[in-house]
């Protein structure tokens, strides 16, 4: 059965390699990998007088913070991530909103993940190995308050 282009566009999974990262409205930063976009809740176990017979009851609790990792190749004279993590001091940090847009073949957003009030807590340098010929990748670990997902 032949599928039309529109059917394929609407019913087949979207590849993950075409995306855009915007940090506080600035999309000039290119990242090679992004991970940690997940929504998760703590669970609460409730035990009452009838739990010996009915078992414990489980329910959702507070949401957990979003732990996001951004990875990018090190480029000369691009110290954006270092400047951001260097701004961290006790109880003073520049929190920023980050939007990751998954794009279709024409460059239009199909799904957006908006990370709210993110701040850096770890900047990791690349591993150095004289036997490899790879790009030097640095990674920045962030923690955020919330993750909002929008489908277009």
MDAnalysis code that builds the backbone (N, CA, C; Angstrom):
import MDAnalysis as mda
import numpy as np

u = mda.Universe.empty(456, n_residues=152, atom_resindex=np.repeat(np.arange(152), 3), trajectory=True)
u.add_TopologyAttr("name", ["N", "CA", "C"] * 152)
u.add_TopologyAttr("resid", np.arange(1, 153))
u.add_TopologyAttr("resname", ["UNK", "UNK", "UNK", "UNK", "UNK", "UNK", "UNK", "UNK", "UNK", "UNK", "UNK", "UNK", "UNK", "UNK", "UNK", "UNK", "UNK", "UNK", "UNK", "UNK", "UNK", "UNK", "UNK", "UNK", "UNK", "UNK", "UNK", "UNK", "UNK", "UNK", "UNK", "UNK", "UNK", "UNK", "UNK", "UNK", "UNK", "UNK", "UNK", "UNK", "UNK", "UNK", "UNK", "UNK", "UNK", "UNK", "UNK", "UNK", "UNK", "UNK", "UNK", "UNK", "UNK", "UNK", "UNK", "UNK", "UNK", "UNK", "UNK", "UNK", "UNK", "UNK", "UNK", "UNK", "UNK", "UNK", "UNK", "UNK", "UNK", "UNK", "UNK", "UNK", "UNK", "UNK", "UNK", "UNK", "UNK", "UNK", "UNK", "UNK", "UNK", "UNK", "UNK", "UNK", "UNK", "UNK", "UNK", "UNK", "UNK", "UNK", "UNK", "UNK", "UNK", "UNK", "UNK", "UNK", "UNK", "UNK", "UNK", "UNK", "UNK", "UNK", "UNK", "UNK", "UNK", "UNK", "UNK", "UNK", "UNK", "UNK", "UNK", "UNK", "UNK", "UNK", "UNK", "UNK", "UNK", "UNK", "UNK", "UNK", "UNK", "UNK", "UNK", "UNK", "UNK", "UNK", "UNK", "UNK", "UNK", "UNK", "UNK", "UNK", "UNK", "UNK", "UNK", "UNK", "UNK", "UNK", "UNK", "UNK", "UNK", "UNK", "UNK", "UNK", "UNK", "UNK", "UNK", "UNK", "UNK", "UNK", "UNK", "UNK"])
u.atoms.positions = np.array([
    [0.843, -1.183, 0.000],
    [0.000, 0.000, 0.000],
    [0.886, 1.242, 0.000],
    [0.661, 2.105, -0.936],
    [1.469, 3.318, -1.069],
    [0.978, 4.381, -0.088],
    [1.918, 4.970, 0.600],
    [1.604, 6.063, 1.518],
    [1.889, 7.386, 0.831],
    [1.053, 8.353, 1.118],
    [1.302, 9.686, 0.576],
    [2.400, 10.358, 1.402],
    [2.966, 11.420, 0.876],
    [4.002, 12.176, 1.583],
    [3.463, 12.717, 2.900],
    [2.227, 13.163, 2.899],
    [1.607, 13.704, 4.113],
    [1.432, 12.613, 5.174],
    [1.037, 11.382, 4.741],
    [0.910, 10.266, 5.681],
    [2.260, 9.931, 6.319],
    [3.286, 9.893, 5.510],
    [4.616, 9.590, 6.021],
    [5.059, 10.676, 6.999],
    [4.823, 11.930, 6.637],
    [5.220, 13.053, 7.479],
    [4.531, 13.018, 8.843],
    [3.256, 12.626, 8.875],
    [2.484, 12.657, 10.116],
    [2.527, 11.373, 10.931],
    [2.900, 10.237, 10.324],
    [2.774, 8.960, 11.018],
    [4.084, 8.225, 11.265],
    [5.186, 8.719, 10.742],
    [6.462, 8.046, 10.945],
    [7.287, 8.803, 11.974],
    [8.122, 8.097, 12.724],
    [8.950, 8.763, 13.741],
    [9.903, 9.795, 13.126],
    [10.210, 10.794, 13.907],
    [11.057, 11.896, 13.478],
    [12.500, 11.575, 13.871],
    [13.466, 11.754, 12.977],
    [14.864, 11.529, 13.357],
    [15.345, 12.569, 14.364],
    [16.332, 12.195, 15.176],
    [16.777, 13.064, 16.275],
    [17.963, 13.950, 15.936],
    [18.494, 13.877, 14.736],
    [19.731, 14.597, 14.434],
    [19.530, 16.065, 14.066],
    [18.297, 16.508, 13.815],
    [18.057, 17.887, 13.376],
    [17.316, 18.626, 14.479],
    [18.054, 19.416, 15.254],
    [17.458, 20.131, 16.379],
    [18.159, 21.474, 16.568],
    [17.517, 22.325, 17.353],
    [18.041, 23.663, 17.633],
    [17.959, 23.884, 19.143],
    [19.016, 24.444, 19.713],
    [19.057, 24.757, 21.138],
    [19.082, 26.276, 21.286],
    [18.155, 26.797, 22.078],
    [18.069, 28.231, 22.333],
    [18.211, 28.458, 23.833],
    [19.190, 29.275, 24.208],
    [19.406, 29.602, 25.618],
    [19.065, 31.066, 25.813],
    [18.011, 31.332, 26.560],
    [17.526, 32.701, 26.799],
    [17.392, 33.500, 25.507],
    [16.781, 32.880, 24.507],
    [16.515, 33.566, 23.257],
    [17.666, 33.590, 22.266],
    [18.822, 33.053, 22.636],
    [20.007, 33.051, 21.770],
    [20.236, 31.643, 21.235],
    [20.104, 31.471, 19.915],
    [20.271, 30.139, 19.330],
    [21.601, 29.996, 18.580],
    [22.611, 30.755, 19.000],
    [23.912, 30.723, 18.337],
    [24.820, 29.613, 18.864],
    [24.322, 28.771, 19.733],
    [25.145, 27.732, 20.344],
    [24.794, 26.374, 19.755],
    [25.819, 25.672, 19.277],
    [25.610, 24.349, 18.678],
    [26.093, 23.280, 19.648],
    [25.233, 22.322, 19.918],
    [25.571, 21.215, 20.804],
    [25.488, 19.914, 20.026],
    [26.433, 19.010, 20.281],
    [26.455, 17.741, 19.568],
    [25.560, 16.701, 20.214],
    [25.269, 16.869, 21.489],
    [24.418, 15.898, 22.176],
    [23.708, 16.566, 23.346],
    [22.454, 16.189, 23.548],
    [21.652, 16.668, 24.669],
    [20.988, 15.460, 25.288],
    [21.079, 15.333, 26.599],
    [20.426, 14.205, 27.263],
    [19.831, 14.667, 28.585],
    [18.889, 13.884, 29.087],
    [18.276, 14.172, 30.381],
    [16.925, 14.847, 30.312],
    [16.342, 14.944, 29.136],
    [15.017, 15.567, 29.020],
    [13.968, 14.566, 29.476],
    [13.672, 14.577, 30.759],
    [12.684, 13.629, 31.278],
    [11.863, 14.276, 32.389],
    [10.623, 13.840, 32.458],
    [9.710, 14.278, 33.515],
    [9.529, 13.091, 34.453],
    [9.745, 13.326, 35.727],
    [9.703, 12.227, 36.692],
    [9.110, 12.720, 38.010],
    [8.406, 11.845, 38.687],
    [7.818, 12.169, 39.988],
    [8.289, 11.168, 41.031],
    [8.481, 11.649, 42.244],
    [8.763, 10.755, 43.354],
    [7.503, 9.942, 43.630],
    [7.663, 8.796, 44.232],
    [6.479, 8.019, 44.620],
    [6.367, 7.990, 46.139],
    [5.142, 7.982, 46.596],
    [4.845, 7.942, 48.020],
    [4.193, 6.605, 48.326],
    [4.686, 5.951, 49.356],
    [4.091, 4.697, 49.814],
    [3.273, 5.000, 51.062],
    [1.990, 4.648, 51.016],
    [1.093, 4.894, 52.145],
    [0.667, 3.540, 52.716],
    [0.889, 3.388, 54.012],
    [0.509, 2.144, 54.688],
    [-0.501, 2.502, 55.769],
    [-1.670, 1.859, 55.692],
    [-2.699, 2.114, 56.705],
    [-3.004, 0.823, 57.463],
    [-4.040, 0.864, 58.281],
    [-4.388, -0.283, 59.124],
    [-4.791, -1.523, 58.346],
    [-5.260, -1.363, 57.107],
    [-5.668, -2.521, 56.307],
    [-4.590, -2.968, 55.318],
    [-3.416, -2.389, 55.437],
    [-2.349, -2.731, 54.498],
    [-1.911, -4.178, 54.634],
    [-2.101, -4.773, 55.806],
    [-1.736, -6.180, 55.970],
    [-2.567, -7.055, 55.038],
    [-3.786, -6.584, 54.720],
    [-4.684, -7.343, 53.857],
    [-4.652, -6.850, 52.402],
    [-4.711, -5.527, 52.229],
    [-4.819, -4.949, 50.887],
    [-3.473, -4.561, 50.284],
    [-2.441, -4.522, 51.087],
    [-1.137, -4.077, 50.607],
    [-0.997, -2.568, 50.713],
    [0.186, -2.098, 50.472],
    [0.468, -0.666, 50.533],
    [-0.179, 0.038, 49.352],
    [-0.408, 1.326, 49.535],
    [-0.953, 2.154, 48.452],
    [0.165, 3.060, 47.955],
    [0.230, 3.248, 46.637],
    [1.272, 4.076, 46.027],
    [0.622, 5.226, 45.281],
    [1.257, 6.383, 45.376],
    [0.729, 7.557, 44.690],
    [1.883, 8.467, 44.297],
    [1.650, 9.353, 43.321],
    [2.723, 10.268, 42.923],
    [2.938, 11.355, 43.969],
    [4.188, 11.776, 44.086],
    [4.548, 12.854, 45.005],
    [5.054, 14.059, 44.236],
    [6.055, 14.717, 44.780],
    [6.636, 15.893, 44.148],
    [7.371, 15.509, 42.865],
    [7.435, 16.446, 41.947],
    [8.243, 16.255, 40.751],
    [9.715, 16.359, 41.105],
    [10.540, 15.603, 40.384],
    [11.978, 15.685, 40.620],
    [12.561, 16.764, 39.710],
    [13.696, 17.325, 40.089],
    [14.303, 18.335, 39.219],
    [14.772, 17.706, 37.909],
    [14.865, 18.531, 36.889],
    [15.344, 18.078, 35.584],
    [16.867, 18.156, 35.594],
    [17.524, 17.051, 35.280],
    [18.982, 17.023, 35.169],
    [19.336, 16.869, 33.699],
    [19.899, 17.910, 33.142],
    [20.145, 18.005, 31.714],
    [21.645, 18.049, 31.465],
    [22.099, 17.385, 30.405],
    [23.508, 17.439, 30.013],
    [23.610, 17.941, 28.577],
    [24.422, 18.975, 28.377],
    [24.692, 19.523, 27.062],
    [26.151, 19.221, 26.715],
    [26.385, 18.675, 25.521],
    [27.753, 18.379, 25.088],
    [28.033, 19.116, 23.789],
    [29.260, 19.646, 23.701],
    [29.644, 20.353, 22.479],
    [31.146, 20.263, 22.280],
    [31.533, 20.419, 21.034],
    [32.947, 20.453, 20.722],
    [33.556, 21.765, 21.184],
    [34.780, 21.677, 21.686],
    [35.465, 22.880, 22.140],
    [35.930, 23.668, 20.920],
    [35.608, 24.957, 20.915],
    [35.958, 25.854, 19.820],
    [36.787, 26.994, 20.405],
    [37.808, 27.408, 19.664],
    [38.638, 28.522, 20.130],
    [37.777, 29.763, 20.360],
    [38.086, 30.469, 21.414],
    [37.446, 31.740, 21.749],
    [35.944, 31.623, 21.975],
    [35.467, 30.427, 22.351],
    [34.059, 30.256, 22.716],
    [34.025, 29.747, 24.149],
    [33.893, 30.664, 25.092],
    [33.917, 30.287, 26.508],
    [32.558, 30.516, 27.162],
    [31.480, 30.389, 26.386],
    [30.140, 30.649, 26.902],
    [29.824, 29.768, 28.116],
    [30.074, 28.458, 28.010],
    [29.749, 27.547, 29.107],
    [30.610, 27.830, 30.332],
    [31.891, 28.134, 30.124],
    [32.769, 28.464, 31.240],
    [32.318, 29.742, 31.934],
    [31.936, 30.755, 31.162],
    [31.453, 32.004, 31.763],
    [30.184, 31.775, 32.576],
    [29.302, 30.900, 32.053],
    [28.050, 30.644, 32.762],
    [28.310, 29.953, 34.092],
    [29.112, 28.889, 34.091],
    [29.359, 28.180, 35.352],
    [30.223, 29.021, 36.290],
    [31.025, 29.921, 35.762],
    [31.838, 30.801, 36.612],
    [30.982, 31.829, 37.334],
    [29.754, 32.040, 36.861],
    [28.860, 32.982, 37.519],
    [28.216, 32.398, 38.772],
    [28.425, 31.107, 39.014],
    [27.816, 30.438, 40.165],
    [28.573, 30.827, 41.435],
    [27.857, 31.357, 42.359],
    [28.364, 31.651, 43.698],
    [27.273, 31.218, 44.667],
    [27.581, 31.162, 45.935],
    [26.610, 30.731, 46.926],
    [25.338, 31.559, 46.811],
    [24.264, 30.904, 46.436],
    [22.929, 31.496, 46.314],
    [22.803, 32.573, 45.236],
    [23.797, 32.722, 44.385],
    [23.669, 33.647, 43.262],
    [24.119, 32.919, 42.005],
    [23.196, 32.776, 41.087],
    [23.507, 32.115, 39.829],
    [22.585, 32.693, 38.764],
    [23.067, 32.718, 37.563],
    [22.264, 33.191, 36.450],
    [21.453, 32.017, 35.906],
    [20.178, 31.946, 36.309],
    [19.307, 30.880, 35.813],
    [18.759, 31.277, 34.453],
    [18.708, 30.302, 33.540],
    [18.276, 30.588, 32.182],
    [17.284, 29.542, 31.703],
    [16.421, 29.961, 30.812],
    [15.496, 29.028, 30.165],
    [16.150, 28.508, 28.892],
    [16.004, 27.217, 28.656],
    [16.595, 26.575, 27.483],
    [15.476, 25.898, 26.714],
    [15.443, 26.091, 25.405],
    [14.454, 25.443, 24.545],
    [15.188, 24.569, 23.543],
    [14.776, 23.315, 23.468],
    [15.302, 22.380, 22.478],
    [14.160, 22.069, 21.526],
    [14.336, 22.439, 20.255],
    [13.318, 22.201, 19.231],
    [13.765, 21.060, 18.337],
    [12.947, 20.034, 18.215],
    [13.172, 18.975, 17.236],
    [12.565, 19.459, 15.934],
    [13.366, 19.495, 14.864],
    [12.954, 20.117, 13.615],
    [12.644, 19.088, 12.536],
    [11.738, 19.460, 11.635],
    [11.474, 18.611, 10.480],
    [12.438, 18.984, 9.356],
    [12.271, 18.376, 8.195],
    [13.208, 18.591, 7.087],
    [13.222, 20.020, 6.558],
    [12.189, 20.803, 6.863],
    [12.150, 22.202, 6.403],
    [12.648, 23.183, 7.475],
    [13.023, 22.680, 8.649],
    [13.525, 23.535, 9.724],
    [12.458, 24.063, 10.649],
    [11.228, 23.528, 10.552],
    [10.147, 23.938, 11.451],
    [10.103, 23.030, 12.667],
    [9.811, 23.621, 13.829],
    [9.745, 22.848, 15.066],
    [8.555, 21.897, 15.033],
    [8.797, 20.648, 15.412],
    [7.751, 19.628, 15.502],
    [7.406, 19.382, 16.970],
    [8.445, 19.321, 17.808],
    [8.285, 19.167, 19.256],
    [9.289, 20.101, 19.920],
    [8.869, 20.754, 21.014],
    [9.761, 21.625, 21.779],
    [9.787, 21.190, 23.233],
    [10.974, 21.188, 23.796],
    [11.159, 20.940, 25.219],
    [11.706, 22.228, 25.802],
    [10.978, 22.811, 26.753],
    [11.410, 24.062, 27.399],
    [11.836, 23.739, 28.824],
    [13.100, 23.959, 29.101],
    [13.675, 23.718, 30.420],
    [13.666, 25.056, 31.152],
    [13.009, 25.088, 32.313],
    [12.766, 26.342, 33.031],
    [13.735, 26.506, 34.195],
    [14.353, 27.688, 34.272],
    [15.259, 28.067, 35.368],
    [16.432, 27.102, 35.531],
    [17.141, 26.858, 34.456],
    [18.295, 25.965, 34.500],
    [19.529, 26.704, 34.999],
    [20.342, 25.993, 35.777],
    [21.626, 26.545, 36.201],
    [22.682, 25.437, 36.150],
    [23.928, 25.792, 35.842],
    [24.980, 24.789, 35.723],
    [25.524, 24.383, 37.083],
    [25.885, 23.100, 37.211],
    [26.547, 22.661, 38.427],
    [27.804, 21.846, 38.147],
    [28.071, 21.533, 36.864],
    [29.289, 20.781, 36.552],
    [29.686, 21.035, 35.098],
    [30.936, 21.402, 34.892],
    [31.507, 21.542, 33.559],
    [32.668, 20.563, 33.486],
    [32.587, 19.615, 32.558],
    [33.604, 18.567, 32.448],
    [34.416, 18.753, 31.175],
    [35.727, 18.694, 31.323],
    [36.643, 18.768, 30.187],
    [36.644, 17.421, 29.471],
    [37.143, 17.394, 28.232],
    [37.189, 16.132, 27.501],
    [38.222, 15.172, 28.094],
    [38.082, 13.903, 27.743],
    [39.107, 12.922, 28.089],
    [40.212, 13.040, 27.049],
    [41.444, 13.006, 27.498],
    [42.576, 13.128, 26.589],
    [43.199, 11.760, 26.365],
    [43.375, 11.391, 25.103],
    [43.918, 10.085, 24.743],
    [44.741, 10.250, 23.471],
    [46.045, 10.043, 23.578],
    [46.944, 10.256, 22.446],
    [46.756, 9.231, 21.336],
    [46.017, 8.156, 21.586],
    [45.821, 7.125, 20.562],
    [44.570, 7.370, 19.729],
    [43.817, 8.433, 20.032],
    [42.576, 8.701, 19.312],
    [42.654, 10.024, 18.569],
    [41.878, 10.107, 17.505],
    [41.802, 11.327, 16.705],
    [40.338, 11.765, 16.684],
    [39.860, 12.295, 17.814],
    [38.466, 12.690, 17.961],
    [38.371, 14.161, 18.329],
    [37.196, 14.711, 18.172],
    [36.932, 16.095, 18.559],
    [36.917, 16.185, 20.088],
    [37.473, 17.259, 20.626],
    [37.448, 17.499, 22.068],
    [36.042, 17.961, 22.451],
    [35.369, 17.173, 23.283],
    [33.985, 17.445, 23.686],
    [33.955, 17.830, 25.162],
    [33.342, 18.982, 25.456],
    [33.108, 19.365, 26.846],
    [31.629, 19.160, 27.151],
    [31.317, 18.906, 28.415],
    [29.914, 18.708, 28.783],
    [29.568, 19.594, 29.976],
    [28.344, 20.088, 29.948],
    [27.828, 20.937, 31.012],
    [26.588, 20.270, 31.582],
    [26.606, 20.007, 32.890],
    [25.449, 19.431, 33.575],
    [24.660, 20.559, 34.219],
    [23.348, 20.518, 33.995],
    [22.444, 21.556, 34.488],
    [21.352, 20.929, 35.340],
    [20.819, 21.717, 36.239],
    [19.635, 21.331, 37.000],
    [18.587, 22.412, 36.770],
    [17.334, 22.001, 36.624],
    [16.269, 22.965, 36.339],
    [15.018, 22.623, 37.140],
    [14.130, 23.600, 37.243],
    [12.895, 23.434, 38.006],
    [11.843, 22.613, 37.284],
    [11.731, 22.805, 35.965],
    [10.587, 22.229, 35.262],
    [10.946, 21.951, 33.813],
    [10.192, 21.032, 33.218],
    [10.316, 20.710, 31.795],
    [8.924, 20.756, 31.196],
    [8.772, 21.588, 30.171],
    [7.476, 21.713, 29.486],
    [7.646, 21.230, 28.047],
    [6.744, 20.365, 27.600],
    [6.820, 19.782, 26.264],
    [5.643, 20.288, 25.438],
    [5.932, 20.725, 24.196],
    [4.893, 21.219, 23.289],
    [5.019, 20.503, 21.963],
    [3.903, 19.937, 21.485],
    [3.849, 19.320, 20.156],
    [3.161, 20.290, 19.208],
    [3.690, 20.417, 17.990],
    [3.119, 21.334, 17.002],
    [2.399, 20.569, 15.926],
])
